[in-house]
Amino acid sequence: MQKKKKNEDCFQERLWRHHDELRWLYMELYNNNDMFGELCSTMQSFYKERSASLKELDGKREKNPDWFRKNDMLGMMLYIDNFAGSLKGVKEHIDYLQSCNVNCIHLMPFLDSPKGRSDGGYAVANFRKVREDLGTMEDLQELSKECHRRDISLCMDFVMNHTSEEHEWAKRARNGEGEYMSRYFFFDNYDVPAQYEKTVPQVFPTTAPGNFTWIPEVEHHVMTTFYPYQWDLNYRNPRVFNEMMYNFLFLANQGMDVIRIDAVPYIWKELGTNCRNLPKVHSIVRMMRMISEVVCPGVILLGEVVMEPEKVTPYFGTVEKPECHMLYNVTTMATTWNSVATRDVRLLKKQMDIVNRLPKEYTFLNYLRCHDDIGWGLDYPTLKEWGMKEVPHKKFLNEYFTGRTQGSISRGELYNEDLVTGDARFCGTTASMCGIESAGFEQNPEKMEEAIAFAIMLHAYMLTQSGIPMLYSGDEIGQVNDYTYKEDSEKREDSRYIHRGKFPWKLTENIKDAKTVQGKLFPALSKLALLRKEEMVFAGEANVWTLETRNDSVLGIGRRMGEELLIAVFNFHDRTQEIGLLTEEVLVGGKFQNLITGESVDLTKPVVLEGHSFLWAKRRK
């Protein structure tokens, strides 16, 4: 009885802390006292249902709110079916994941979605049911318990902008039930949709043009920003907000530690705007953060905001009124591959300078590749100043990475190519983009060595950035493009499946064979991850800045934590480069040691880097 009262007091204390602001924002959006009262009451119900072990974890994380920012954090994103067949299979392979030094597993979409019309799982038909071929909610809970036993966190996607047309709400709306039609954006003629189309950009202009779909059963148009089978939710309706928050809390109670909010900038629509990043989006995310802090404060919000830093950072909120805990470092990722193709790091350096100037409370998730395509959202005004125009530059990048450019080592395919404008995005695995695929096809050992070194260098660079690194499953063993997706009628139109192939478990048998790709790549990445975990210079609170290398092909990064100093340099050129690092940090810093080899390094002299190589040099004490 005493423990029960303590739990109730804990909930009431957290609710009291946030109540006034939560109510103010809710009433500003909905002006509905009854619905707000229902929200608070249901939050308490979910708190009561939350397991004792999760509440204990919440308490530990409340005392250590920066737990996810530590330098031992390393994530890996994976598709459950491709990686291990099912949730039970993932549980059986946790030993392997731990051997990769991973302590955060991002499970790509696994909720119930219609076969063939799922958009890779982002068209959810039931937010409280796992896809049958992947397992059950009970399997998810068991996986969570095992992960927590091993100090591993679980991350999942929460698709809150839309539902599948097969969702119960959509089915009832299709039957003409007004209550459920009001949960979407329905219009009985095209007048209003036509007004929206004047200002709202198309996400997929070639594969899914327009932002509305005609539903003949009810003779209405419905808003479908992404695909016709994904119906946008109407967050002007308080019932939508409440029910989606209940879904969020239900999933948090299954043991999720990090919840990725998918397509968050799109969730509020207003006529006459581009329906992106509107102020009320931030009201919703702020309320979501407070609801989480009341019911499940150990859960982290990861926002998917695919834009440049100045538009991304508002989603962190403020120190006093935070929104997302973490955001994707999307522009840096795209700019990284731009540097690979151009052998020029100037734009990347500028991008990193912007990120490094932001408050340390702003935590970015860094990655080289993910499940999605690479869109070339670069700083084109700056490129224009350097004589590079947007359209021809995008064409150059796509031709380089698809291997059409003479001398290109990359292989991959275009996504959503617009034959009229020439615009397109790119798909391919890290290994294929670094040349491992082409070197293997040519049976060229020398090129293979260079490609492996390139992949290692890029991962070292990612691990040196400010923020949390995330690996993409298969990159640790050099998994190349999978072209078999073209043989599947449900996938062949979506080239993103080229880098979503089944995990090649057979290749993991080569990890201890130093003569193989896996035997060279896996141990190297493992060593990098362990060094990052052990060396305090990689701590989240460390000062990070870019260095002047006097060479446009070589990126320099400095990291300082107390008396610890790291000088890191990365050669983005395929040929040997020489640089000078006559900075104050080097001149007065004393002697340095190569963290990889243990050898002494004299940084007061020119540093010579072979093509696509790097140096981690730490100042000796």
N, C-alpha and C positions, 0 to 999 in steps of 0.2 A: 504493500500500500504506500509506503514512504517513497519507494522508487518511482511508482506511478505518479505521485504528486510532484516529485522532483522533475519528471519529464514534462508534466503539464506546465509547471512553473517555467521551465526552460523555453517551451513554445511561446507562452504568454510574454515572457521577457523579450524574445526576439521579435514577436509581432508588435509589441509596444514600441520597440525601437524604430520600426519602419512604418507603423500604422498610419500616421498623419500624412506622410509623403505619398504612401501607396494609395490612400483614399483620395488625396488631392488629385493625383494623376488620373486615377480611375474615373473620378467624377468629371474631370475636365474632358475626358474622352467620351464617357457614356452617360453621365448624370443619372445614374440608376443605383439608388441606395440598396434596393433589394438584391440586385445582382452582386453588388460589392459584399453584402452580408453573406450571400451564398458562397462567394469566393473564399472569404476568411474561414467560414465554417468547414468548407471542404478541404482547405489547406490543413486545418487541424486534424481532419480525418486521415489525410495522407501521412501526417506526422505520427499519428498513433499507430498506423500500419507499418511504419518504417521499422526495420529490424533493429534489435538491440546492438548487433555488431556494426551496422551502418551508423547508428547514432553515436556509438563509441568512436568510430572513425571521424565523424563530423566534429566531435569534441576535440580530438587531437589536431585536426586541421584548422579549427578556429583558433587554437593556441599557436599554430604555426602557419599563418595564412600564405606565406611564400613557399609552401612545400613543393609546388609545381615549377618553381623558378630555379631550382637547384641544378648545379652542373652535372649531377648524375642522371638527370632526366633525358631519356632517349626514347623516342616513339617509333612505331612502325605501323603503317597502314596496310591493310590486307583485305581481300575478299574471302569470306569464310569458305565458300564452295571451292574456289580456286586453290586456296591454301590447304584446306584439310577436309573438305567435303561437308562438314557440319560443325555446329557448336561443340559437340562432344569431341570431334576431331581436333579442334583448336585446343581444347583442354588437354588432349593427349600429346600435343606437340609443344606444350609450354616450355619443356626443357630446351628445345631448339631455340625458341624465342629468347630465352634467358642466355643461351650461348651467344646470341647476337648482341648481348648487353642491353636488350630492350626492357624497359619497365613501364611502358605505356603502349597498349595495343588499340589502334583505331580500327574497329570492325566496320567495314564499309556496309552500306544499307542492307539490313537483314529483315526488316519488317515486311509483312504480307503485302505483296504487290502483284498485279496481273502479269502473267507470263506473256512476253511479247510486246507489252505496252507498259513497261515499268520504268523506262529511262534509267536503267541501271539500278533500280530500287528506289528512285526518287519520286515515284508515283505511288504513294502509300494508300492501300485499301483498308488497312486496319492497324491503328497505332498500338494496339495491345495484343498483337499476335505476330509471332515469328513466322517467316516463310516456312511452309511445311517441310520442304526438302532440307532446310537448315536445322530444324529442331523445334523446340518449344521454349516458352518463357521459363519453365523450370530448368531447362538446359542452360539458359542464359544466366539464371541465378547461380547454378552450380559452377559455371565458368567464372563468374564474378567472385564467388567465395574462394575458389582455388587461386585466382589471381591475387586477391587481397592477402591470402595466406603467404604469398611469395612477394608481397610488396609491389605488385604490378597493378597499374590502373587501367581501366577500360574506358574507351571513348566510342561514342556512337553518333550517328546523324539524326537530328530532329528536323524533319521537313515541315516547316510551319507556314510556308507561303501558299501551299496548295495541297489538294488531295487527289488521289486517283479518281477517275470517273466511276470506278467500281466501289468507292467508299460508300458506306451506308447512307451518309448525308446526300451524296450525289445521286444515288439510286432513287431516293425519296424525292429529291428535287426534280429528277427526270420524270417522275410520276405526277409532277405538278403540285406537290405539297408546298404551300407558300412559306411555311416556317423554314423549310430546308432550302428553298430557292433563295431565301434572304441571307443564307450563310455563304452565298457566292454572289457574283455580279451578273445578274440576268437582265436582259433588255428585250422587250417585245418587238422592237424595230431597230434599224441600224443607225438611227440619228445620233444617239449618245456614243455608241462605239466608234462612229466616224469622227466624233470630236476627240475621243481618246487617241485614235490613230494619228491625229495631226501632231501630237506632242510626245507620244510614247514610242521609244525605239523598239525595233524588233530584236529579240535575242537570237533567234535562228532564222534569218531572212530567207535562206535557201531551203532548209529542211522543214521548217514550220513557220511560214510567213504569216504576218499579222498577229494580233493580240486577242482575237475573238473567234469562237467556233459556234456554228449554227447547230442547235439541238432540235431536230424535227419533231421529237415526241411532245415537246411543250411549245414548239414554234417560238423559241427565244434564242438570242445570242448569249453565250456565256464567256466571261473573260478567261483566256488561257495564255498567259504570258509566255510559257515555255513550250509545251506541246499540247495538241488538242485534247489529249486524254488526261491532262493535269489542270484541274479547275482551281483558279485563284480563290482563296478564302477572303471573305469580307470582314476585316477586323473592325469595321465600323459597328458591327453587331456584337454586343457584349457577350452573347451566348457563344460566339466563335472564340473570343479571347478566353473566356472561362474554361470551356471544354478543352481547348488546346493546352492550357496551363495544367489541367487535370491529367492530360496525356503525358505532358512533360514530367509531372511529379510521379506518375505511375512508372515511367521508365527509369527515373532517378531511383525509385525504390527497388528496382530490379538489381541495383548495384552498380549503376553507371557512375563513373568518376568525372568524366569530361563529356559534355554534351555539345556537339557541334550544331550551331544554328544555321541551317542551310538557307542560302539566298536571302539573308536578313534585310538587305536594303529595299527589297521589293514589297514588303508586307503591308504597306499602307498606300492606298490609291486615292488620288485626287484629280478631278477633271481639270485640264489646263496645265498640268505639270507633266514631267517625264516619269512620274510614279517611281522615282528612285530617291532614296536617302531623305525622305520628307521628315520634318521635325517630329511628327507623331510616331515614326518608327522608333526614335530614341525613347519616347515615352513608354512604348511597349517593351523595349529591351530593358529599360531601367526597372519597370515593374517586374519583369521576369527575374532580374537579378535579385530584387528584394524578396520575391516569393521564394526563390531558391535559398536565400540566406535565412529565411524564417524556418522552412521545412527541412532543407537538406544542405546546410552550409558547406559541406565537404565537396559539393559538386562544382566543377569549373565550367564556365560558359566560353566556348570557342566560336567566334563569329566568322562566318564565311563572307568576307567583303572583298570583292575582286576589283580593287581600284588603287589609284596612286595614294601615297601616304597622307597627303593633306585631306583627302576625303575619307580615308580609312580611320584615322586617329579619333574622330568624334565618337566612334563606336566603343572606345575605351571609357567614355564618359569623363568624369572629373574625379579627383582624389576624394572629394566629399560625396559625390554621387556617381559611383562607378557603374558601368554597364557590363561589357564583356571583359573577362579576365585575360583572354588571349585573342589575337587576330592573326590571320595568315599574312605572311610577307610575300604577297603575290607579285608585286612589281619587281622586287629584287630577284625573284626566281626568273621571271621573263628576261630581265636585264642581264642576268648571269649567262643565259644561253645566247643573248645578243653578243656578249663579250666573247663567247666561244667562237661564233661565226665570224666576227669582225677582227678578232685578236686584239681588241681595243677595250681597255677597262675604264676609260674616262667616264662613261655614263654610269657604269656600275659604282665607281668611286663616289660620284655625285649622289647617287641613290643611297648608298650606305651612309654618307655624311648626313643626309636628311634623317634617316632612321636613328643614327647614333646621337643626334641632338635632342631627341625626344626624351621625356621623363623616364627614368628607369622603371617606374611602375608599369609602363607600357610594355607588355611582353608579346613578342611576335613569335609565331611558329614558322620556322625556316625549313625549306625542303628544296630538293632538286627536281623531283618529279612527283606527280600524284596520279590519281585515277582519271583525271580530266585532261582535256587538251591544253596546249600552250597557246594562249592568245597574246598577240604582240602588242600589249598595252604599255608602250614605252613612252619616254619623255620626248615626243617628237618636236616640240619647239626648240629644245636644246640640240637635237640632231639636225634640225634645219639650219641652226646657226653654224653647224659644222659641215654644211653642204650636203646633207642627206635628207631627201624628201620622203614622206611617209609611205606612199604607195609603192614606189620602186624599192624602198628599203624592206618593206614587208615581203615583196616578191623575192628579193635577194635572200632573206632569211629562210623562206620556205623552200627555195631552190637549193640552198645549202644543206638544210637538214633532211631533205628528201634524197640527197645524194646526186642531184642533177648538176651541181656545180663541179667543174673539173677539180680534182684533188680533194673533194669532200669525203670525209670518212663516215659521215652520219647516214643513217637509214631510217626511214619512217614514211608516214603518209599524211596527206592534208585532211583537214576536217572542216566540214561546212564551207567548202569552197564556193565563192560567188563568182561565176564565170563572167558576169557583167562588170563588176568592180575590180575583180582580180584578188579580192581580199580572201583570206583563209587563215585557219589555225593549224597547229601541227600536233601530231601524235607519234609517240615512240618511247621505248624504254630508255633509261639512262645509259645502259650498256650499248644499245644500238646507236644512240646519239654520240657516244664516245668512240665508236669505231670497233667495238668488240665483235659485232655482227659481221661487218664488212671484212675485217681481218680474218675471221673464221671462214668466211665464204672463199676468200682468196688463198686460204691455207698459208698465210704469211706470218711466220713467228715473230719477225721484227716488228711488224705493225701491231701484232697482238700485244707485245710487251708495252708498246707505246700507248695503246688503248687502255690497258689495265692501269698504267701509271696515270693516265688522264682521269679515269674514274676515281682513283684514290685521291688525286689532287683536288677534284671537285668536292668530294666528301669532306676532306680536311678543311677546305674553305668554308663549307656549310657549318661544320662544327666550330669554326672560329667566330662566326657571326654572333651578334648579340641576340639572345633569344633561345628558344627550345628547338632542337633539331628533330626532324621526322624523316625516317627512312621509308622508302616504298618497297614492299615485299618483293624479293627477287633481285634487288639491286646489290645485295650483299654477296650474291653468287654470280653476278653478271648475266642475269636472265635477259635474253634478247626478244625482239618482236615476235609475236605469234600471229602468223598470217592465216591460220586455220579458221579465224572468225568468218572469213569470206564463204566458208562452206556451210555456215549456219544461217538459214533464211531469216532468223529473228535478229541477227547481229550484223549481217553483211553491209547494211546501209550506214552503220555507225563505226567509223574507223578508230574510235577510242578503244575498241576492244582489242586493238593491236597490242596495247600494253596492259591488257587485263587477262593475259593467258594463265593457264593452270600452272601452279608452282611446280617446277621440275625437281621433285624430291631426289631423283636419281643423281642429280648434280651435287647434292650435298655430300654424297659419298666421297667426293674429290677434295673436300675441304682440307684434309691433312696431307694431300699430295701436292707438294710444292711445284710440280711440273705442270699442273693444270691451271686453268683460269681461276677456278674456285680456290685452289690451294694458294694462290697469290693474292687474290682479292679479299677473301673472307678474313684471313689473319691480319691483313693490313688495316682493314676497317675496324676490326676488333681492337687492335692496338690503339688506334686513334680514339675510339670510344672510351677505353680504359684510361688513357692519358687525360682526356677531358674530365673524366670522373674524379681522378686523383689530384689533378693540379688545380689549386684554388684560383689560379689566374683566369680560369674559365668560369668562375662563379658569376651568377646572374647580376650581382651588384657591382661587378668590375667596370672600370672605365674602358670604353672601346672607341677607337678612332682609326681613321685611315691614314696611312703614311705616304709621303711623297717619295716615289721610287725613281723618278726621272726617266721613266720608261712606260709608254702608254700600253704596253702589253703585260705589265706586271702589277698586280694589286698588292698593296701592303696594308696590313692591319696590326695595330698595337692594342694590347690588353694589359691593364694594370689593376692589381688588387693588392692594396697595401704596399709592401715592399716587393711584391712579385711583379715581374714584367715579362711579357711575351712579345716578340717581334715575329710576325708571320708574313711570308711573301709567297705569291702564287703566280706562276707563269702561264698565261692564257695563250701563249704562242706555241706553235709546234716546233719552233726552232730555239736553240740556246739563246738566252738573253743575259745581259750583264746589267746590274743595277748598283746604284750607290745609295746608302742609307745614312748619310751624315746628318742625322737629326740629334737634337739635344739628348733624347733618350738613349741613343747609341753611344754618343761621345762621352757621356758621364756615367754610363750604365755599367761599366766594367766588362767582365768577360761573359760570353754567352755559350750555351750548350745546345746542340741539336737534340731535341727531345726524342726524335725517332732513332738516331744512331748512337747518341751519347757522346759524340765527338765535340770538341771545342770549335767554336765559330768566332772568327774575328770580323765583326760587322763594320769596323772602321775602314776596311778595305772593300773594294768592289766584290759583290756577290754574284757568282755565276750560277744560273739555273738552267738545267737542261729543259728541252721542250716539255711543256705540260707537267712540270715538277713543282715542288713546293718546299718551304723550309719553316719549321716551327723552332724558333730559337728563344730559349728562356735564359734570363740573366741569372748567373750563378750568385749565390749568397756569399 
